[in-house]
Amino acid sequence: MKTMLVTGATNGTGYAIAARFARAGYGVVITSREGDRAAEAAARLAAETGAWTKGAALAPVDEAQIIALFDELRAEGRTVDTVVLNAANLGIGMDALTVDYRKFMEVFETNIGWNFLIARQGALQMKEKGGGAIVFINSNTAYRAIPDRCAYGSSKSGVLGLARALAVDWGKFNIRVNCVLPGMIKTVRWQTNYNDCRSAMSNFTPLGDIAEFEDIANAAYYLGSDESRNTTGAELTVDGGNMIQLYPVNIPEGRG
Ligand SMILES: NC(=O)c1ccc[n+]([C@@H]2O[C@H](COP(=O)([O-])OP(=O)(O)OC[C@H]3O[C@@H](n4cnc5c(N)ncnc54)[C@H](OP(=O)(O)O)[C@@H]3O)[C@@H](O)[C@H]2O)c1
């Protein structure tokens, strides 16, 4: 049976990704910065799907903790076939003129450094198995900037470069590395109008809708499974067409 690991997956997008793989027959490792919440989510997923699951703590940036988790999986006979890097430091509300340098760099350490270390431990196991897949849940802000997110957007641009570099380096081991680029997702933040999300221009897509968790999960499954066996270094944008517009369309009555 194949095994996958997904970070930041106790709820929302990450949990939907875990559920998508579980339903396809994968064993699933759910991580969270808090081990208790990871264990609870893993038990919930097992009850819902019947899949083998495990919850584990992973918090930025602790390489020893990452190595210990992958060693533990190996001891349980569960080396990974797929790693999905979903957790992110969202770096919300950073005024570029005043943001503390450490706070700025924390976003890079998590979104690039920590993700790199997790991807590397996954790749070491995939290499032994003759291949595997790494999926970065990136963002269309890797290409298009939004206000007060200078560290987040630039870190996500960096992840595109990292994914391409790893795709080149690890292709010879049949390890594929790809990115999903969501636009806006219907998270609690969006539901509760955080940062005026419901009125944000990025809601107004050619398709007239933004992503459900399952839309991102389906894209992650495609890139993280054998269905995309000849695809590496690719970017799959899931944003209702937001990025291709010259100006926002389909603005609902009373908004915009
Ligand atoms: N929401 C959107 O509209 C949107 C748009 C474009 C791209 N994305 C990308 O899609 C992915 C999921 O987004 P989401 O909005 O669903 O995420 P989220 O729920 O805000 O975060 C996902 C998980 O990441 C972990 N996390 C949060 N802050 C963290 C930090 N500072 N350091 C390490 N881990 C942290 C949390 O897990 P624990 O608390 O369990 O550790 C959280 O449940 C992210 O990579 C995000 O950049 C989202």
The ligand as an SDF file (V2000), in Angstrom:
LIG
                    3D

 48 52  0  0  0  0  0  0  0  0999 V2000
   -6.5930   30.0940    1.6150 N   0  0  0  0  0  0  0  0  0  0  0  0
   -6.3390   30.6090    0.4270 C   0  0  0  0  0  0  0  0  0  0  0  0
   -7.1620   31.3580   -0.1260 O   0  0  0  0  0  0  0  0  0  0  0  0
   -5.0510   30.2540   -0.2850 C   0  0  0  0  0  0  0  0  0  0  0  0
   -4.7640   30.8760   -1.5020 C   0  0  0  0  0  0  0  0  0  0  0  0
   -3.5970   30.5290   -2.1760 C   0  0  0  0  0  0  0  0  0  0  0  0
   -2.7380   29.5890   -1.6450 C   0  0  0  0  0  0  0  0  0  0  0  0
   -3.0230   29.0070   -0.4660 N   0  0  0  0  0  0  0  0  0  0  0  0
   -2.0700   28.0220    0.0590 C   0  0  0  0  0  0  0  0  0  0  0  0
   -2.7660   26.8290    0.3380 O   0  0  0  0  0  0  0  0  0  0  0  0
   -2.1890   26.1860    1.4840 C   0  0  0  0  0  0  0  0  0  0  0  0
   -3.2790   25.9740    2.5130 C   0  0  0  0  0  0  0  0  0  0  0  0
   -3.8570   27.2250    2.7710 O   0  0  0  0  0  0  0  0  0  0  0  0
   -5.0050   27.4190    3.8420 P   0  0  0  0  0  0  0  0  0  0  0  0
   -5.5040   28.7940    3.6980 O   0  0  0  0  0  0  0  0  0  0  0  0
   -5.9330   26.2690    3.7950 O   0  0  0  0  0  0  0  0  0  0  0  0
   -4.0640   27.3460    5.1030 O   0  0  0  0  0  0  0  0  0  0  0  0
   -4.3060   27.4840    6.6460 P   0  0  0  0  0  0  0  0  0  0  0  0
   -5.5000   26.7060    7.0430 O   0  0  0  0  0  0  0  0  0  0  0  0
   -4.1910   28.8810    7.0600 O   0  0  0  0  0  0  0  0  0  0  0  0
   -2.9770   26.7620    7.0740 O   0  0  0  0  0  0  0  0  0  0  0  0
   -2.7900   25.3850    6.8450 C   0  0  0  0  0  0  0  0  0  0  0  0
   -2.0900   24.8180    8.0410 C   0  0  0  0  0  0  0  0  0  0  0  0
   -0.7590   25.3260    8.0900 O   0  0  0  0  0  0  0  0  0  0  0  0
   -0.3320   25.3350    9.4370 C   0  0  0  0  0  0  0  0  0  0  0  0
    0.2520   26.6330    9.7140 N   0  0  0  0  0  0  0  0  0  0  0  0
   -0.3790   27.8280    9.8480 C   0  0  0  0  0  0  0  0  0  0  0  0
    0.4980   28.8070   10.1280 N   0  0  0  0  0  0  0  0  0  0  0  0
    1.7170   28.2140   10.1710 C   0  0  0  0  0  0  0  0  0  0  0  0
    3.0220   28.6880   10.4180 C   0  0  0  0  0  0  0  0  0  0  0  0
    3.2690   29.9710   10.6920 N   0  0  0  0  0  0  0  0  0  0  0  0
    4.0240   27.8000   10.3680 N   0  0  0  0  0  0  0  0  0  0  0  0
    3.7950   26.4980   10.1040 C   0  0  0  0  0  0  0  0  0  0  0  0
    2.5890   25.9890    9.8760 N   0  0  0  0  0  0  0  0  0  0  0  0
    1.5630   26.8410    9.9020 C   0  0  0  0  0  0  0  0  0  0  0  0
   -1.5720   25.1040   10.3080 C   0  0  0  0  0  0  0  0  0  0  0  0
   -1.5300   23.7800   10.7950 O   0  0  0  0  0  0  0  0  0  0  0  0
   -1.2520   23.4490   12.3580 P   0  0  0  0  0  0  0  0  0  0  0  0
   -1.7990   24.5970   13.1710 O   0  0  0  0  0  0  0  0  0  0  0  0
   -2.0060   22.1930   12.5470 O   0  0  0  0  0  0  0  0  0  0  0  0
    0.2170   23.3040   12.4510 O   0  0  0  0  0  0  0  0  0  0  0  0
   -2.7270   25.2480    9.3530 C   0  0  0  0  0  0  0  0  0  0  0  0
   -3.8260   24.4380    9.6660 O   0  0  0  0  0  0  0  0  0  0  0  0
   -1.0680   27.1040    1.9570 C   0  0  0  0  0  0  0  0  0  0  0  0
    0.1620   26.6570    1.4310 O   0  0  0  0  0  0  0  0  0  0  0  0
   -1.4300   28.4550    1.3530 C   0  0  0  0  0  0  0  0  0  0  0  0
   -0.3010   29.2510    1.1440 O   0  0  0  0  0  0  0  0  0  0  0  0
   -4.1560   29.3200    0.2370 C   0  0  0  0  0  0  0  0  0  0  0  0
  1  2  1  0
  2  3  2  0
  2  4  1  0
  4  5  1  0
  4 48  2  0
  5  6  2  0
  6  7  1  0
  7  8  2  0
  8  9  1  0
  8 48  1  0
  9 10  1  0
  9 46  1  0
 10 11  1  0
 11 12  1  0
 11 44  1  0
 12 13  1  0
 13 14  1  0
 14 15  2  0
 14 16  1  0
 14 17  1  0
 17 18  1  0
 18 19  2  0
 18 20  1  0
 18 21  1  0
 21 22  1  0
 22 23  1  0
 23 24  1  0
 23 42  1  0
 24 25  1  0
 25 26  1  0
 25 36  1  0
 26 27  1  0
 26 35  1  0
 27 28  2  0
 28 29  1  0
 29 30  1  0
 29 35  2  0
 30 31  1  0
 30 32  2  0
 32 33  1  0
 33 34  2  0
 34 35  1  0
 36 37  1  0
 36 42  1  0
 37 38  1  0
 38 39  2  0
 38 40  1  0
 38 41  1  0
 42 43  1  0
 44 45  1  0
 44 46  1  0
 46 47  1  0
M  CHG  2   8   1  16  -1
M  END
$$$$
